[in-house]
Amino acid sequence: MPSKAVQLETKKIPKLRFPGFSGVWEENKLGEVSKFWNGKAHEQDISEYGKYIVVNSKFISQNGEVKKYSDKQISSLKKDDIAIVMSDIPNGKAISKCFLVNEDNTYTLNQRIGGIKSKEIVSPFLIRILNRNKYFLKFDNGVSQTNLRKDEVLRCPVIFPSIPEQQKISDFLRSTDAWIENLQAQKESFESYKKGMMQKIFAQEIRFKDEDGKEFPKWEEKKLGEICDKAKSGGTPTSTKKEYYDGSIPFLSIADMTKSGKYILQTEKSISEEGLKNSSAWIVPKGSLIYSMYASVGFVAINQIPLATSQAMINLIPNSKIINLEYLYYYLFFYKKLVHSFIETGTQGNLNAKIVKNFFVPVPLFLEQQKIAGFLTSIDKIIESKQQQIVQAEQWKRGLMQGLFV
C-alpha cells in the first residue's frame, strides 16, 4: 500500500497532461507566490466621462459589461494583474470572481476588490485557479454577507506546474474560450438578424409571395379578442389551503415562463382538482398562448401541456380558422417592445385582460401567416442549435479543466 506521502504527491499530478511534461506540481499559499493589495473608494471621483474604468463587483460579475468611470486612477492596475471580488451577498455569484487586466493605464481598483500581482505563476494560469475557487466559497455561510479578509485570501492554496506547462495549458484554454466566444457571437448574430427581420416583416417592408409567385392581399387588422375563441386570465387557489396544491394539474408561474422560452413543457408547481374548483383558475388546453400581464409584462409562450395559470397571465385560445398559432406568438413576441404604451397610469406597470384583448393584430391571409411563422421558426432552430453547441462546449471545457488542473 502506498505511503501517505506518496498518496499526497500523486494528488499533485493532473489526470490529463500535454506531451513532454511530467513530475509533481508544486504547492504554495497564494501569499508566497504573489503580492496582494486592497482597492480604494472612488465615490467622489465617479464621472460619466472619466478616463479610467472602475473595477468593482458589478464590473467583474457582469464580465465587464457594466462600467463606471473615474477621473483618477486611485488604485492602479497593470497588465496581467488580477482583480478578485472580496464581498458578496449570501449565496451570491460574485464572491472570488476574478478579472484579468488586459492593458496598462486603463483600470482603477475599487474598495472591496483585491488586487493580485503574480510573482511565480503566469497570470492567465493563476486566474483559472482563483476564479470562484472552492476555498473562497466556503467562507459564504449562506446567511450573512461574505467579506474576505486579506489574510484569508493569502492563505489560499495554489498548486502549479513549471512555467512552460502553465503557458501550454493557458494557451490551450484561451483557444477554447475563443471557440466558445465565436459560437456565442454566431448566436447573437442570428438573434440580431431575427430581430431585424421581424421589424421589417411586421412593418410590411418585406412580404412573402404565394405558390405562384404572386403578391398576397393586403393585411387586415383585428382586435386580439376577436381572433381568439377564448381569452381569459387565470386564478390562484388560496395559498394557505394545503389541499389545493401538489395535485395533478400543472400550475404555471411567471418564473416558469421566463425560464422556458417559447414552449412550456413543465411547471414547478401543481394544484389539485379541489384547488381548481375553488378558484378562478381553469384548464388551458395544449397549444394555447400564455401572455404575461404582471411582472415580466408582455412575455409570451405556447403551452405544450394542459395547465392552469395565475391571474398574472391571460390565456389565449386562437381561432385556428383565422389565425396561425405560431404567427400570433411571433407577433406578440415582437409587440412586447410596444406594450408599455398600454400600461395603466398609476399602476405598478401591469396590464389587464381588457387592454390585452383590445390589442390590434395584423392578420395576413392564412397561408402568408404560415410562411412568416415558418421563416421565423427556422431562424429560432438555428439559434437553439447554436445554444446547444455553446452548452456542449462549456461542458466539455469544464470536464477538461478538471483533468488539466490538480
N, C-alpha and C positions, 0 to 999 in steps of 0.2 A: 504494500500500500504506500503511495507517495507520501512523503512528509508534508506537514502543514506549510513549510517554507516553499516547497516545490509547487504545492497547490496554489499558493498566493502568486507565485511567479507566473504560473500558467494563466491566471486571470488577467495578466498584463500583456497577453498576446491576443490580437484580434482574430476572429474566425475567418475573415477574408483579408487577403494580402496581395498586393501587386508583386509581380515577379522581381527578384533582385533584392527584396527586403526580408529580414529575418531578425530574430532576437526579441528580447523582452523590452517592453516600453518602460519609460521612466515615470515615477510618480512623485509629485511635489504638491505643496499647497500653493494656491494662486499667488499669495503674497511673496513666495520665494522666486517666482518667475515673472513678476510684473510690478508695475508701480500703480497705485490707486489714489484717486482724489475725488472729493465731492464737488458737485456743481454748486452754483450760487444763484440767488434770487435775481430775477430780471424784470419784475413787475414795473419798476419805474422807467424802464428803457424800452418797453414794447412799442413798436412803431410799424404801421402798415407798410411803410416804405424803407424799413430798416435794412441794413446791409447783411446782417448775419441771421441764419436760421437758428432759432432756439430749440435745442434738443431737449424736449420734455417728454413726459409719459405718453401723451396723446400722439406726438410725432412718431415715437418708436412703436407704440402699439398699433398705429394705423399705417405702418410701413412707409412713413414719410409723406402720406397724402394730406395730412392736416398740419399746416405750418403757421407758426408765429415768427415775427422778425424783431430783431433788436438793433438799436443804433450802435451798441457797444458789444465788443467781444469780451464779456466779463470773465468767463472761464473758457479759455480757448481749447479747441480740439484740433489735432493734427491728423493728417492722412494715416490710416491704419490704427488709430486709436479706437477703442471700443467703448460705447456708452451702454450702461445697464440700468434698468428701472429698479429703484430701491423701495418704492412704496406702491401699494395697491389695496383695493377693497378686498374683503373676504371672498375667497374663491374666484378672484379676478384672473384675467388672462394676460395681464401686463407684467406682473412681477417677474423679474430677472430676464425679461425680453431684452434683446441686445440689438445694437445698431453699429455697423462698421463704417467708420468715417472714410469717405472716398476721395476727399480733396482738402488741401490746406485753406486756411483763411476764409472759411465758409460757415462754420458752425460755432455755436457757443453753448456751454453745458449748463442746464438749468438745475435748480436745487432739487433734491431727492432723486437725482440721477447720478450714478457713479461713472467716473472716467477710469479706463484701464489702458495702460501702455505696456505692451508685452516686451519682455527682455529676451526670452529664450524660445518662445513659440511664435511661429508666424501667425499674424492676426486672423487671416481667413480660416485657419485651423482652430485657433483658440475660441473664436466666436461660436463655432459648431459645438464645442464642449460646454460653453457657458450658457448659451441661449436656452432658457426655460429648463435649466438643469434641475434634476430631482433634488439635489442637495439644497437648493434655494426654495423649492416648492414646499419642503417640509416645514418651513417657518410660517406658512399660511395655515392658521388653525381653523379657518372657516367661520370664525366668529367676529374677531376684531380686525382692524386694518393691519396689514403686514408692513413693517418698517425694518428693512435690513440694515444692520449696523456695519460699519467699515470692517471691524474685526471679524464679523461673520462672513463677509464676502472674501476676505483674505484667507480664511481657513478652508475655502472650497478646494477639495482635492482635484487635481488635474493629472491625467495620465497621457503621455505623449511619446511619439517615436522621434527618430532623428529628423533634422530639418528637411533633408531631401524627401523623406517619406511623407512628412507633413505637407510639403508642397505638392507632391504627387496626388495625395488624397484631396487636397483643397482644389487643385486644378480640375480633377475629375468631377467633383461635386459642383464646381462652378459651371462646368459644361452641362451637367444635369439640370441645374437651375435655369440655365439659358434655354434648354429644351422645353421645360415646363412653362417658362415665360412666353416662349414662342407659341405654344398651344393656347395660352391664355389670350395672347394678342389676336390669334386667329378667331377665337370665340368672340372676343369683343368686336372684331371687325364685322362678323356676321350679325351680331346684335345691333350694331350701328346701321348696317345695311337694311336689316328688317325694319328698324325704326324709321329710316328714310323712306322705304318703300310703302310702309303703312301710311305715312303722311301723304304721299303722292296718290296712293290708291283711294283713300277716303276723301281727298280733296278733288278726286276725279281728274287728276292730271295724267294718270295712267289708266287706261281702260283695256279690258280683255275683249277678245272677239269670239264670235260663236264658231261652231264647227265648220261653217262655210267661209270663215274669214271676214264676216260682216260685223258691223258695229251692233252692240246691244242697245236696246231702247234706253231712254233717259231714266234715271233713277227716280223712284217715288220716295216720299218721306212719310213715315208713320210714327205715332207715339209708341213707346215700348209696350205699354199696357195693351195696345191694340193688336200686337203681333204675338201675344202670349195667351195660351189657354188659361193659365193661372199665374198670378203674380202676387205673392203673399209673404209677409215676414214670418219668422219662426217664433218660438217662445221658449222660456226656460222654466222647468219644474222647480218648485220650492227647494232651495239648496239644503234646508235643514231636515228634509224628509229623506232619510237614507234609502227607503224602499223605492224611491223614484229613480235611483241611479244604479249603475253597474248591471244593467239588464242587457237585452239582446239588440237594442236599437242604437246604431252608431249616432253620436251626438257631436255635431261639428262646432268647433270654436274658431275664432279669428286666427288664433295661433296655428291651428291645423291648416287653414287656408294659406297663410303666408309661407308655411313650410312645404306645402305640397306642390305648388306651382300650378300648371294648367289643369291637371287632373287630380281629383281627390279619390284616393283608393282606400283610405282608412282614417279613423279618428282616434284621438287619445281617450276620450270619454264615451260613455254609453248611458242610455236611460232605459227604464223599464216600460212595459205596456201601461202600468199604472201611472207612471210619470207622464207619459204621453197623453193619457186621458184627462189628467188633472192639470193640464197647461194648454197654452195656445200653440204648442209645437205640433207639427204634422209630418207625415212621411213624405219626403220629397223623392219622387221616383228617379231612378237611374237615368242619366242623360239629360239632366236639367242644368240650369245655370244658377250658381250661388253668387250673390252680389253683396259686398260688404257696405253697410251704411254707417257703421260706427268704427272708431279706431282707425284701422287701415282702410280709409274711405276709398271706394272705387275699385277695390281688389275684386277680381272675378275669377271663377273656376268652374269646371264641369265635374259634377259628381259621377263617378263610375260605379257607385254603390247606392242603394236606397239609404236615406239617412234623415235625421231631424236636425234642425239648427236653432240657435237662439234668435231673439228678436233683433240682434245686431245685423242680421242678414235678411235680404229679401230674396225669395226663391222663385225663379222664373221657369215656367214650362213653356217653351216656344211652340207656336203653331207650326208644325212641320210642313204644312202646305204653303206657308207664306215665307218662312224664314229658316235658313240653314243654321243649325246649332253652332257649328264651328265658326261660321261667318259672324254670327251675333257675338260669340265670345271675343273674336278679334276686334270687332268694332268697339265693344265695351272696354276692352283692354286698352285700345287706342284712346278712347274717350276719357280715360282716367285723368289725363292732364287738364281737361276742361271742366271737370266735375266740381271744382271748388267754387265756381261762379254760382252754383246752385245751392251751396250750403247756407242754411238759415242763419241770418244775422242774430247775434246774441246767444247762439248755441255753442257747444264745445266742438264745433267743426263736424257735425253729424248731418246725415241726410234722413229723410223719412220715405215711406213707401209711396206716398202720393207724388213726391218730387220725382222719384225714380221712374214711376210709371208714365210720367209726362215727358221723359227724355225723348227727343226726336231721333229716330234711327233712319239712315238712308237705306232704302230697300231696292236693290237692283233686281233684275229678272233672276229667278231661282238658279238657272244654270250659271250666270255670272257670279252669283254668291258662291257657288260650289268651286268655281275656278279661283276666286280670290282666296277662299279658305284653303284650297289645295296648295296654292302657291305659298302662302304663309306657313302652312303646316310643314312643307318641305324645308323651309328655312329653319323652323324650330327643330326638325330632326337633325339637321347639320349641327346646330348649336348644342343640342343634347349629346350628340356623338362627341363633339369636342370636349364637353364637360366630363363625359365618361373617360376620355383619354387623359384628361388632367387628373382625375381621381386615381386612375390606374397608375399614372406616372408618379404621383405623390406617394402612393402606397409602395411602389417599387423603390422609391428613394428612401422611405423610412426603413424598409427592410434592409436595404443596402447599408445605411448608416449604422444599424445595429450590428452588422457584421464587420464594418470597417473600423469602428471605434471600440475601445475597451470599456 
